Amino acid sequence: MSALSKAKGFKKSKSGTYLSIATTAFGAISVIKQAKRARTEQDTLQLVDAVVSAAAIATGLAILYRELKRLGDDDVLLG
């Protein structure tokens, strides 16, 4: 099995999904900082950007959670 095949398999694994969730959640830290800075500077456009970014992160986390549940259901059926 080539390294590329292993990498693609990891992305679809439970541990790969957990890693994706962690990195996506880590991205939320910068969005929170951006929102705080925008509120301090009263920059409406930056605040809107932070809100849209937060919505994208929330959607991404929901999709990853759904994928994690699907992987969990598959494991039960295989076992």
PDB file with SEQRES, HELIX, SHEET and CRYST1 records, atoms N, CA, C and O in Angstrom:
SEQRES   1 A   79  MET SER ALA LEU SER LYS ALA LYS GLY PHE LYS LYS SER          
SEQRES   2 A   79  LYS SER GLY THR TYR LEU SER ILE ALA THR THR ALA PHE          
SEQRES   3 A   79  GLY ALA ILE SER VAL ILE LYS GLN ALA LYS ARG ALA ARG          
SEQRES   4 A   79  THR GLU GLN ASP THR LEU GLN LEU VAL ASP ALA VAL VAL          
SEQRES   5 A   79  SER ALA ALA ALA ILE ALA THR GLY LEU ALA ILE LEU TYR          
SEQRES   6 A   79  ARG GLU LEU LYS ARG LEU GLY ASP ASP ASP VAL LEU LEU          
SEQRES   7 A   79  GLY                                                          
HELIX    1 AA1 ALA A    3  LYS A   11  1                                   9    
HELIX    2 AA2 LYS A   14  GLU A   41  1                                  28    
HELIX    3 AA3 THR A   44  LEU A   78  1                                  35    
CRYST1    1.000    1.000    1.000  90.00  90.00  90.00 P 1           1          
ATOM      1  N   MET A   1       0.847  -1.175   0.000  1.00  0.00           N  
ATOM      2  CA  MET A   1       0.000   0.000   0.000  1.00  0.00           C  
ATOM      3  C   MET A   1       0.892   1.238   0.000  1.00  0.00           C  
ATOM      4  O   MET A   1       1.806   1.354   0.817  1.00  0.00           O  
ATOM      5  N   SER A   2       0.625   2.143  -0.904  1.00  0.00           N  
ATOM      6  CA  SER A   2       1.451   3.341  -1.011  1.00  0.00           C  
ATOM      7  C   SER A   2       1.124   4.330   0.110  1.00  0.00           C  
ATOM      8  O   SER A   2       0.093   4.229   0.775  1.00  0.00           O  
ATOM      9  N   ALA A   3       2.026   5.277   0.295  1.00  0.00           N  
ATOM     10  CA  ALA A   3       1.831   6.290   1.337  1.00  0.00           C  
ATOM     11  C   ALA A   3       0.598   7.133   1.051  1.00  0.00           C  
ATOM     12  O   ALA A   3      -0.103   7.548   1.974  1.00  0.00           O  
ATOM     13  N   LEU A   4       0.328   7.389  -0.235  1.00  0.00           N  
ATOM     14  CA  LEU A   4      -0.838   8.187  -0.603  1.00  0.00           C  
ATOM     15  C   LEU A   4      -2.122   7.438  -0.264  1.00  0.00           C  
ATOM     16  O   LEU A   4      -3.084   8.041   0.213  1.00  0.00           O  
ATOM     17  N   SER A   5      -2.144   6.155  -0.503  1.00  0.00           N  
ATOM     18  CA  SER A   5      -3.323   5.356  -0.170  1.00  0.00           C  
ATOM     19  C   SER A   5      -3.555   5.327   1.333  1.00  0.00           C  
ATOM     20  O   SER A   5      -4.694   5.407   1.791  1.00  0.00           O  
ATOM     21  N   LYS A   6      -2.474   5.211   2.101  1.00  0.00           N  
ATOM     22  CA  LYS A   6      -2.598   5.225   3.556  1.00  0.00           C  
ATOM     23  C   LYS A   6      -3.145   6.563   4.038  1.00  0.00           C  
ATOM     24  O   LYS A   6      -3.984   6.612   4.938  1.00  0.00           O  
ATOM     25  N   ALA A   7      -2.667   7.643   3.436  1.00  0.00           N  
ATOM     26  CA  ALA A   7      -3.117   8.980   3.834  1.00  0.00           C  
ATOM     27  C   ALA A   7      -4.599   9.162   3.530  1.00  0.00           C  
ATOM     28  O   ALA A   7      -5.329   9.737   4.337  1.00  0.00           O  
ATOM     29  N   LYS A   8      -5.047   8.682   2.382  1.00  0.00           N  
ATOM     30  CA  LYS A   8      -6.465   8.788   2.042  1.00  0.00           C  
ATOM     31  C   LYS A   8      -7.307   7.943   2.986  1.00  0.00           C  
ATOM     32  O   LYS A   8      -8.405   8.349   3.368  1.00  0.00           O  
ATOM     33  N   GLY A   9      -6.809   6.781   3.362  1.00  0.00           N  
ATOM     34  CA  GLY A   9      -7.517   5.924   4.308  1.00  0.00           C  
ATOM     35  C   GLY A   9      -7.596   6.543   5.682  1.00  0.00           C  
ATOM     36  O   GLY A   9      -8.603   6.394   6.374  1.00  0.00           O  
ATOM     37  N   PHE A  10      -6.539   7.240   6.090  1.00  0.00           N  
ATOM     38  CA  PHE A  10      -6.515   7.893   7.405  1.00  0.00           C  
ATOM     39  C   PHE A  10      -7.564   8.987   7.481  1.00  0.00           C  
ATOM     40  O   PHE A  10      -8.193   9.185   8.521  1.00  0.00           O  
ATOM     41  N   LYS A  11      -7.747   9.690   6.388  1.00  0.00           N  
ATOM     42  CA  LYS A  11      -8.722  10.784   6.364  1.00  0.00           C  
ATOM     43  C   LYS A  11     -10.130  10.256   6.620  1.00  0.00           C  
ATOM     44  O   LYS A  11     -10.954  10.958   7.206  1.00  0.00           O  
ATOM     45  N   LYS A  12     -10.411   9.045   6.195  1.00  0.00           N  
ATOM     46  CA  LYS A  12     -11.741   8.459   6.374  1.00  0.00           C  
ATOM     47  C   LYS A  12     -11.845   7.625   7.648  1.00  0.00           C  
ATOM     48  O   LYS A  12     -12.888   7.019   7.896  1.00  0.00           O  
ATOM     49  N   SER A  13     -10.788   7.579   8.460  1.00  0.00           N  
ATOM     50  CA  SER A  13     -10.805   6.781   9.682  1.00  0.00           C  
ATOM     51  C   SER A  13     -11.316   7.605  10.856  1.00  0.00           C  
ATOM     52  O   SER A  13     -11.453   8.825  10.764  1.00  0.00           O  
ATOM     53  N   LYS A  14     -11.598   6.915  11.971  1.00  0.00           N  
ATOM     54  CA  LYS A  14     -12.057   7.618  13.164  1.00  0.00           C  
ATOM     55  C   LYS A  14     -10.989   8.583  13.669  1.00  0.00           C  
ATOM     56  O   LYS A  14     -11.291   9.728  14.006  1.00  0.00           O  
ATOM     57  N   SER A  15      -9.746   8.122  13.720  1.00  0.00           N  
ATOM     58  CA  SER A  15      -8.683   8.993  14.228  1.00  0.00           C  
ATOM     59  C   SER A  15      -8.460  10.185  13.297  1.00  0.00           C  
ATOM     60  O   SER A  15      -8.159  11.283  13.766  1.00  0.00           O  
ATOM     61  N   GLY A  16      -8.601   9.989  12.008  1.00  0.00           N  
ATOM     62  CA  GLY A  16      -8.486  11.095  11.063  1.00  0.00           C  
ATOM     63  C   GLY A  16      -9.604  12.105  11.241  1.00  0.00           C  
ATOM     64  O   GLY A  16      -9.392  13.311  11.119  1.00  0.00           O  
ATOM     65  N   THR A  17     -10.800  11.602  11.530  1.00  0.00           N  
ATOM     66  CA  THR A  17     -11.939  12.489  11.758  1.00  0.00           C  
ATOM     67  C   THR A  17     -11.755  13.270  13.054  1.00  0.00           C  
ATOM     68  O   THR A  17     -12.062  14.461  13.112  1.00  0.00           O  
ATOM     69  N   TYR A  18     -11.254  12.600  14.098  1.00  0.00           N  
ATOM     70  CA  TYR A  18     -10.970  13.301  15.350  1.00  0.00           C  
ATOM     71  C   TYR A  18      -9.928  14.398  15.132  1.00  0.00           C  
ATOM     72  O   TYR A  18     -10.052  15.494  15.677  1.00  0.00           O  
ATOM     73  N   LEU A  19      -8.914  14.104  14.343  1.00  0.00           N  
ATOM     74  CA  LEU A  19      -7.884  15.099  14.052  1.00  0.00           C  
ATOM     75  C   LEU A  19      -8.485  16.290  13.289  1.00  0.00           C  
ATOM     76  O   LEU A  19      -8.140  17.440  13.558  1.00  0.00           O  
ATOM     77  N   SER A  20      -9.370  16.011  12.353  1.00  0.00           N  
ATOM     78  CA  SER A  20     -10.030  17.085  11.611  1.00  0.00           C  
ATOM     79  C   SER A  20     -10.890  17.942  12.529  1.00  0.00           C  
ATOM     80  O   SER A  20     -10.923  19.165  12.393  1.00  0.00           O  
ATOM     81  N   ILE A  21     -11.590  17.294  13.470  1.00  0.00           N  
ATOM     82  CA  ILE A  21     -12.405  18.037  14.429  1.00  0.00           C  
ATOM     83  C   ILE A  21     -11.513  18.945  15.279  1.00  0.00           C  
ATOM     84  O   ILE A  21     -11.848  20.105  15.521  1.00  0.00           O  
ATOM     85  N   ALA A  22     -10.383  18.411  15.727  1.00  0.00           N  
ATOM     86  CA  ALA A  22      -9.477  19.192  16.571  1.00  0.00           C  
ATOM     87  C   ALA A  22      -8.907  20.394  15.823  1.00  0.00           C  
ATOM     88  O   ALA A  22      -8.851  21.495  16.370  1.00  0.00           O  
ATOM     89  N   THR A  23      -8.489  20.194  14.593  1.00  0.00           N  
ATOM     90  CA  THR A  23      -7.909  21.306  13.836  1.00  0.00           C  
ATOM     91  C   THR A  23      -8.968  22.348  13.485  1.00  0.00           C  
ATOM     92  O   THR A  23      -8.680  23.545  13.459  1.00  0.00           O  
ATOM     93  N   THR A  24     -10.188  21.895  13.215  1.00  0.00           N  
ATOM     94  CA  THR A  24     -11.265  22.834  12.923  1.00  0.00           C  
ATOM     95  C   THR A  24     -11.609  23.646  14.170  1.00  0.00           C  
ATOM     96  O   THR A  24     -11.801  24.860  14.095  1.00  0.00           O  
ATOM     97  N   ALA A  25     -11.683  22.970  15.314  1.00  0.00           N  
ATOM     98  CA  ALA A  25     -11.971  23.667  16.571  1.00  0.00           C  
ATOM     99  C   ALA A  25     -10.843  24.633  16.927  1.00  0.00           C  
ATOM    100  O   ALA A  25     -11.094  25.708  17.470  1.00  0.00           O  
ATOM    101  N   PHE A  26      -9.603  24.253  16.622  1.00  0.00           N  
ATOM    102  CA  PHE A  26      -8.465  25.136  16.880  1.00  0.00           C  
ATOM    103  C   PHE A  26      -8.582  26.415  16.059  1.00  0.00           C  
ATOM    104  O   PHE A  26      -8.159  27.481  16.506  1.00  0.00           O  
ATOM    105  N   GLY A  27      -9.151  26.313  14.865  1.00  0.00           N  
ATOM    106  CA  GLY A  27      -9.365  27.494  14.027  1.00  0.00           C  
ATOM    107  C   GLY A  27     -10.349  28.468  14.642  1.00  0.00           C  
ATOM    108  O   GLY A  27     -10.344  29.656  14.318  1.00  0.00           O  
ATOM    109  N   ALA A  28     -11.193  27.964  15.531  1.00  0.00           N  
ATOM    110  CA  ALA A  28     -12.171  28.829  16.195  1.00  0.00           C  
ATOM    111  C   ALA A  28     -11.486  29.851  17.094  1.00  0.00           C  
ATOM    112  O   ALA A  28     -12.027  30.930  17.334  1.00  0.00           O  
ATOM    113  N   ILE A  29     -10.310  29.519  17.588  1.00  0.00           N  
ATOM    114  CA  ILE A  29      -9.585  30.447  18.463  1.00  0.00           C  
ATOM    115  C   ILE A  29      -9.268  31.750  17.731  1.00  0.00           C  
ATOM    116  O   ILE A  29      -9.443  32.836  18.283  1.00  0.00           O  
ATOM    117  N   SER A  30      -8.809  31.639  16.505  1.00  0.00           N  
ATOM    118  CA  SER A  30      -8.488  32.856  15.750  1.00  0.00           C  
ATOM    119  C   SER A  30      -9.749  33.644  15.415  1.00  0.00           C  
ATOM    120  O   SER A  30      -9.710  34.873  15.351  1.00  0.00           O  
ATOM    121  N   VAL A  31     -10.855  32.958  15.201  1.00  0.00           N  
ATOM    122  CA  VAL A  31     -12.110  33.658  14.915  1.00  0.00           C  
ATOM    123  C   VAL A  31     -12.589  34.410  16.154  1.00  0.00           C  
ATOM    124  O   VAL A  31     -13.091  35.529  16.049  1.00  0.00           O  
ATOM    125  N   ILE A  32     -12.434  33.799  17.322  1.00  0.00           N  
ATOM    126  CA  ILE A  32     -12.815  34.472  18.567  1.00  0.00           C  
ATOM    127  C   ILE A  32     -11.967  35.726  18.775  1.00  0.00           C  
ATOM    128  O   ILE A  32     -12.485  36.776  19.154  1.00  0.00           O  
ATOM    129  N   LYS A  33     -10.655  35.611  18.524  1.00  0.00           N  
ATOM    130  CA  LYS A  33      -9.763  36.777  18.646  1.00  0.00           C  
ATOM    131  C   LYS A  33     -10.162  37.868  17.659  1.00  0.00           C  
ATOM    132  O   LYS A  33     -10.157  39.053  17.991  1.00  0.00           O  
ATOM    133  N   GLN A  34     -10.508  37.453  16.440  1.00  0.00           N  
ATOM    134  CA  GLN A  34     -10.907  38.414  15.419  1.00  0.00           C  
ATOM    135  C   GLN A  34     -12.186  39.142  15.844  1.00  0.00           C  
ATOM    136  O   GLN A  34     -12.303  40.355  15.664  1.00  0.00           O  
ATOM    137  N   ALA A  35     -13.143  38.400  16.409  1.00  0.00           N  
ATOM    138  CA  ALA A  35     -14.403  39.007  16.845  1.00  0.00           C  
ATOM    139  C   ALA A  35     -14.169  39.982  17.989  1.00  0.00           C  
ATOM    140  O   ALA A  35     -14.758  41.062  18.010  1.00  0.00           O  
ATOM    141  N   LYS A  36     -13.313  39.612  18.943  1.00  0.00           N  
ATOM    142  CA  LYS A  36     -13.009  40.516  20.068  1.00  0.00           C  
ATOM    143  C   LYS A  36     -12.345  41.799  19.576  1.00  0.00           C  
ATOM    144  O   LYS A  36     -12.685  42.898  20.013  1.00  0.00           O  
ATOM    145  N   ARG A  37     -11.390  41.635  18.658  1.00  0.00           N  
ATOM    146  CA  ARG A  37     -10.690  42.804  18.118  1.00  0.00           C  
ATOM    147  C   ARG A  37     -11.665  43.707  17.349  1.00  0.00           C  
ATOM    148  O   ARG A  37     -11.590  44.931  17.447  1.00  0.00           O  
ATOM    149  N   ALA A  38     -12.570  43.100  16.592  1.00  0.00           N  
ATOM    150  CA  ALA A  38     -13.536  43.875  15.813  1.00  0.00           C  
ATOM    151  C   ALA A  38     -14.488  44.638  16.725  1.00  0.00           C  
ATOM    152  O   ALA A  38     -14.847  45.781  16.444  1.00  0.00           O  
ATOM    153  N   ARG A  39     -14.895  43.995  17.824  1.00  0.00           N  
ATOM    154  CA  ARG A  39     -15.789  44.687  18.764  1.00  0.00           C  
ATOM    155  C   ARG A  39     -15.067  45.839  19.459  1.00  0.00           C  
ATOM    156  O   ARG A  39     -15.642  46.906  19.674  1.00  0.00           O  
ATOM    157  N   THR A  40     -13.801  45.610  19.809  1.00  0.00           N  
ATOM    158  CA  THR A  40     -13.023  46.662  20.462  1.00  0.00           C  
ATOM    159  C   THR A  40     -12.854  47.860  19.538  1.00  0.00           C  
ATOM    160  O   THR A  40     -12.997  49.007  19.962  1.00  0.00           O  
ATOM    161  N   GLU A  41     -12.548  47.587  18.274  1.00  0.00           N  
ATOM    162  CA  GLU A  41     -12.327  48.653  17.292  1.00  0.00           C  
ATOM    163  C   GLU A  41     -13.632  49.142  16.674  1.00  0.00           C  
ATOM    164  O   GLU A  41     -13.621  50.071  15.867  1.00  0.00           O  
ATOM    165  N   GLN A  42     -14.745  48.537  17.038  1.00  0.00           N  
ATOM    166  CA  GLN A  42     -16.061  48.848  16.474  1.00  0.00           C  
ATOM    167  C   GLN A  42     -16.047  48.768  14.949  1.00  0.00           C  
ATOM    168  O   GLN A  42     -16.583  49.636  14.260  1.00  0.00           O  
ATOM    169  N   ASP A  43     -15.423  47.711  14.441  1.00  0.00           N  
ATOM    170  CA  ASP A  43     -15.318  47.480  13.001  1.00  0.00           C  
ATOM    171  C   ASP A  43     -16.395  46.474  12.591  1.00  0.00           C  
ATOM    172  O   ASP A  43     -16.234  45.267  12.776  1.00  0.00           O  
ATOM    173  N   THR A  44     -17.474  46.977  12.043  1.00  0.00           N  
ATOM    174  CA  THR A  44     -18.617  46.136  11.705  1.00  0.00           C  
ATOM    175  C   THR A  44     -18.274  45.104  10.638  1.00  0.00           C  
ATOM    176  O   THR A  44     -18.712  43.957  10.719  1.00  0.00           O  
ATOM    177  N   LEU A  45     -17.507  45.500   9.659  1.00  0.00           N  
ATOM    178  CA  LEU A  45     -17.167  44.578   8.577  1.00  0.00           C  
ATOM    179  C   LEU A  45     -16.327  43.397   9.090  1.00  0.00           C  
ATOM    180  O   LEU A  45     -16.551  42.254   8.692  1.00  0.00           O  
ATOM    181  N   GLN A  46     -15.374  43.677   9.961  1.00  0.00           N  
ATOM    182  CA  GLN A  46     -14.567  42.607  10.561  1.00  0.00           C  
ATOM    183  C   GLN A  46     -15.435  41.702  11.431  1.00  0.00           C  
ATOM    184  O   GLN A  46     -15.233  40.488  11.464  1.00  0.00           O  
ATOM    185  N   LEU A  47     -16.386  42.283  12.123  1.00  0.00           N  
ATOM    186  CA  LEU A  47     -17.286  41.501  12.969  1.00  0.00           C  
ATOM    187  C   LEU A  47     -18.168  40.584  12.124  1.00  0.00           C  
ATOM    188  O   LEU A  47     -18.379  39.425  12.479  1.00  0.00           O  
ATOM    189  N   VAL A  48     -18.677  41.093  11.021  1.00  0.00           N  
ATOM    190  CA  VAL A  48     -19.468  40.261  10.105  1.00  0.00           C  
ATOM    191  C   VAL A  48     -18.614  39.125   9.566  1.00  0.00           C  
ATOM    192  O   VAL A  48     -19.086  37.992   9.461  1.00  0.00           O  
ATOM    193  N   ASP A  49     -17.374  39.410   9.226  1.00  0.00           N  
ATOM    194  CA  ASP A  49     -16.465  38.378   8.739  1.00  0.00           C  
ATOM    195  C   ASP A  49     -16.244  37.299   9.805  1.00  0.00           C  
ATOM    196  O   ASP A  49     -16.210  36.110   9.487  1.00  0.00           O  
ATOM    197  N   ALA A  50     -16.097  37.708  11.050  1.00  0.00           N  
ATOM    198  CA  ALA A  50     -15.905  36.757  12.137  1.00  0.00           C  
ATOM    199  C   ALA A  50     -17.148  35.884  12.332  1.00  0.00           C  
ATOM    200  O   ALA A  50     -17.038  34.682  12.575  1.00  0.00           O  
ATOM    201  N   VAL A  51     -18.312  36.489  12.226  1.00  0.00           N  
ATOM    202  CA  VAL A  51     -19.562  35.732  12.384  1.00  0.00           C  
ATOM    203  C   VAL A  51     -19.718  34.714  11.263  1.00  0.00           C  
ATOM    204  O   VAL A  51     -20.112  33.575  11.510  1.00  0.00           O  
ATOM    205  N   VAL A  52     -19.416  35.113  10.045  1.00  0.00           N  
ATOM    206  CA  VAL A  52     -19.513  34.192   8.905  1.00  0.00           C  
ATOM    207  C   VAL A  52     -18.493  33.064   9.062  1.00  0.00           C  
ATOM    208  O   VAL A  52     -18.801  31.907   8.778  1.00  0.00           O  
ATOM    209  N   SER A  53     -17.300  33.389   9.506  1.00  0.00           N  
ATOM    210  CA  SER A  53     -16.275  32.363   9.737  1.00  0.00           C  
ATOM    211  C   SER A  53     -16.703  31.406  10.839  1.00  0.00           C  
ATOM    212  O   SER A  53     -16.480  30.200  10.735  1.00  0.00           O  
ATOM    213  N   ALA A  54     -17.311  31.929  11.882  1.00  0.00           N  
ATOM    214  CA  ALA A  54     -17.791  31.080  12.977  1.00  0.00           C  
ATOM    215  C   ALA A  54     -18.884  30.138  12.485  1.00  0.00           C  
ATOM    216  O   ALA A  54     -18.935  28.976  12.889  1.00  0.00           O  
ATOM    217  N   ALA A  55     -19.755  30.637  11.616  1.00  0.00           N  
ATOM    218  CA  ALA A  55     -20.805  29.784  11.051  1.00  0.00           C  
ATOM    219  C   ALA A  55     -20.199  28.669  10.197  1.00  0.00           C  
ATOM    220  O   ALA A  55     -20.674  27.533  10.218  1.00  0.00           O  
ATOM    221  N   ALA A  56     -19.158  28.998   9.455  1.00  0.00           N  
ATOM    222  CA  ALA A  56     -18.488  27.988   8.635  1.00  0.00           C  
ATOM    223  C   ALA A  56     -17.829  26.928   9.513  1.00  0.00           C  
ATOM    224  O   ALA A  56     -17.872  25.739   9.196  1.00  0.00           O  
ATOM    225  N   ILE A  57     -17.227  27.355  10.606  1.00  0.00           N  
ATOM    226  CA  ILE A  57     -16.594  26.398  11.531  1.00  0.00           C  
ATOM    227  C   ILE A  57     -17.645  25.509  12.168  1.00  0.00           C  
ATOM    228  O   ILE A  57     -17.445  24.300  12.287  1.00  0.00           O  
ATOM    229  N   ALA A  58     -18.765  26.094  12.579  1.00  0.00           N  
ATOM    230  CA  ALA A  58     -19.835  25.306  13.195  1.00  0.00           C  
ATOM    231  C   ALA A  58     -20.392  24.277  12.214  1.00  0.00           C  
ATOM    232  O   ALA A  58     -20.659  23.134  12.586  1.00  0.00           O  
ATOM    233  N   THR A  59     -20.563  24.686  10.975  1.00  0.00           N  
ATOM    234  CA  THR A  59     -21.057  23.762   9.951  1.00  0.00           C  
ATOM    235  C   THR A  59     -20.047  22.646   9.709  1.00  0.00           C  
ATOM    236  O   THR A  59     -20.422  21.480   9.593  1.00  0.00           O  
ATOM    237  N   GLY A  60     -18.781  23.001   9.634  1.00  0.00           N  
ATOM    238  CA  GLY A  60     -17.734  21.989   9.432  1.00  0.00           C  
ATOM    239  C   GLY A  60     -17.688  20.993  10.573  1.00  0.00           C  
ATOM    240  O   GLY A  60     -17.544  19.792  10.345  1.00  0.00           O  
ATOM    241  N   LEU A  61     -17.809  21.483  11.806  1.00  0.00           N  
ATOM    242  CA  LEU A  61     -17.813  20.584  12.957  1.00  0.00           C  
ATOM    243  C   LEU A  61     -19.028  19.663  12.928  1.00  0.00           C  
ATOM    244  O   LEU A  61     -18.920  18.487  13.276  1.00  0.00           O  
ATOM    245  N   ALA A  62     -20.179  20.184  12.519  1.00  0.00           N  
ATOM    246  CA  ALA A  62     -21.385  19.357  12.436  1.00  0.00           C  
ATOM    247  C   ALA A  62     -21.226  18.257  11.392  1.00  0.00           C  
ATOM    248  O   ALA A  62     -21.646  17.121  11.612  1.00  0.00           O  
ATOM    249  N   ILE A  63     -20.629  18.591  10.270  1.00  0.00           N  
ATOM    250  CA  ILE A  63     -20.399  17.592   9.219  1.00  0.00           C  
ATOM    251  C   ILE A  63     -19.419  16.530   9.705  1.00  0.00           C  
ATOM    252  O   ILE A  63     -19.629  15.340   9.470  1.00  0.00           O  
ATOM    253  N   LEU A  64     -18.357  16.948  10.375  1.00  0.00           N  
ATOM    254  CA  LEU A  64     -17.382  15.991  10.891  1.00  0.00           C  
ATOM    255  C   LEU A  64     -17.998  15.102  11.970  1.00  0.00           C  
ATOM    256  O   LEU A  64     -17.696  13.910  12.033  1.00  0.00           O  
ATOM    257  N   TYR A  65     -18.854  15.667  12.814  1.00  0.00           N  
ATOM    258  CA  TYR A  65     -19.537  14.880  13.841  1.00  0.00           C  
ATOM    259  C   TYR A  65     -20.440  13.830  13.196  1.00  0.00           C  
ATOM    260  O   TYR A  65     -20.491  12.682  13.639  1.00  0.00           O  
ATOM    261  N   ARG A  66     -21.148  14.240  12.147  1.00  0.00           N  
ATOM    262  CA  ARG A  66     -22.000  13.285  11.424  1.00  0.00           C  
ATOM    263  C   ARG A  66     -21.164  12.156  10.821  1.00  0.00           C  
ATOM    264  O   ARG A  66     -21.563  10.993  10.871  1.00  0.00           O  
ATOM    265  N   GLU A  67     -20.022  12.493  10.260  1.00  0.00           N  
ATOM    266  CA  GLU A  67     -19.124  11.492   9.697  1.00  0.00           C  
ATOM    267  C   GLU A  67     -18.619  10.553  10.791  1.00  0.00           C  
ATOM    268  O   GLU A  67     -18.515   9.346  10.576  1.00  0.00           O  
ATOM    269  N   LEU A  68     -18.308  11.099  11.950  1.00  0.00           N  
ATOM    270  CA  LEU A  68     -17.844  10.289  13.073  1.00  0.00           C  
ATOM    271  C   LEU A  68     -18.939   9.314  13.529  1.00  0.00           C  
ATOM    272  O   LEU A  68     -18.659   8.151  13.819  1.00  0.00           O  
ATOM    273  N   LYS A  69     -20.166   9.791  13.587  1.00  0.00           N  
ATOM    274  CA  LYS A  69     -21.276   8.907  13.945  1.00  0.00           C  
ATOM    275  C   LYS A  69     -21.442   7.806  12.909  1.00  0.00           C  
ATOM    276  O   LYS A  69     -21.689   6.653  13.264  1.00  0.00           O  
ATOM    277  N   ARG A  70     -21.308   8.150  11.632  1.00  0.00           N  
ATOM    278  CA  ARG A  70     -21.442   7.156  10.564  1.00  0.00           C  
ATOM    279  C   ARG A  70     -20.348   6.110  10.670  1.00  0.00           C  
ATOM    280  O   ARG A  70     -20.600   4.919  10.490  1.00  0.00           O  
ATOM    281  N   LEU A  71     -19.137   6.554  10.962  1.00  0.00           N  
ATOM    282  CA  LEU A  71     -18.035   5.601  11.129  1.00  0.00           C  
ATOM    283  C   LEU A  71     -18.277   4.696  12.333  1.00  0.00           C  
ATOM    284  O   LEU A  71     -17.956   3.509  12.297  1.00  0.00           O  
ATOM    285  N   GLY A  72     -18.842   5.258  13.398  1.00  0.00           N  
ATOM    286  CA  GLY A  72     -19.157   4.466  14.576  1.00  0.00           C  
ATOM    287  C   GLY A  72     -20.214   3.427  14.294  1.00  0.00           C  
ATOM    288  O   GLY A  72     -20.129   2.300  14.782  1.00  0.00           O  
ATOM    289  N   ASP A  73     -21.224   3.800  13.498  1.00  0.00           N  
ATOM    290  CA  ASP A  73     -22.274   2.848  13.134  1.00  0.00           C  
ATOM    291  C   ASP A  73     -21.716   1.716  12.287  1.00  0.00           C  
ATOM    292  O   ASP A  73     -22.117   0.564  12.448  1.00  0.00           O  
ATOM    293  N   ASP A  74     -20.788   2.037  11.379  1.00  0.00           N  
ATOM    294  CA  ASP A  74     -20.168   1.011  10.546  1.00  0.00           C  
ATOM    295  C   ASP A  74     -19.374   0.031  11.386  1.00  0.00           C  
ATOM    296  O   ASP A  74     -19.389  -1.173  11.131  1.00  0.00           O  
ATOM    297  N   ASP A  75     -18.667   0.558  12.406  1.00  0.00           N  
ATOM    298  CA  ASP A  75     -17.863  -0.319  13.266  1.00  0.00           C  
ATOM    299  C   ASP A  75     -18.740  -1.317  14.008  1.00  0.00           C  
ATOM    300  O   ASP A  75     -18.365  -2.479  14.164  1.00  0.00           O  
ATOM    301  N   VAL A  76     -19.907  -0.871  14.468  1.00  0.00           N  
ATOM    302  CA  VAL A  76     -20.814  -1.757  15.180  1.00  0.00           C  
ATOM    303  C   VAL A  76     -21.310  -2.865  14.269  1.00  0.00           C  
ATOM    304  O   VAL A  76     -21.424  -4.018  14.686  1.00  0.00           O  
ATOM    305  N   LEU A  77     -21.603  -2.518  13.034  1.00  0.00           N  
ATOM    306  CA  LEU A  77     -22.108  -3.514  12.090  1.00  0.00           C  
ATOM    307  C   LEU A  77     -21.045  -4.528  11.707  1.00  0.00           C  
ATOM    308  O   LEU A  77     -21.347  -5.697  11.467  1.00  0.00           O  
ATOM    309  N   LEU A  78     -19.797  -4.074  11.650  1.00  0.00           N  
ATOM    310  CA  LEU A  78     -18.709  -4.980  11.288  1.00  0.00           C  
ATOM    311  C   LEU A  78     -18.354  -5.917  12.428  1.00  0.00           C  
ATOM    312  O   LEU A  78     -17.929  -7.047  12.186  1.00  0.00           O  
ATOM    313  N   GLY A  79     -18.519  -5.470  13.669  1.00  0.00           N  
ATOM    314  CA  GLY A  79     -18.104  -6.233  14.836  1.00  0.00           C  
ATOM    315  C   GLY A  79     -19.077  -7.297  15.135  1.00  0.00           C  
ATOM    316  O   GLY A  79     -18.893  -8.049  16.092  1.00  0.00           O  
TER     317      GLY A  79                                                      
END                                                                             
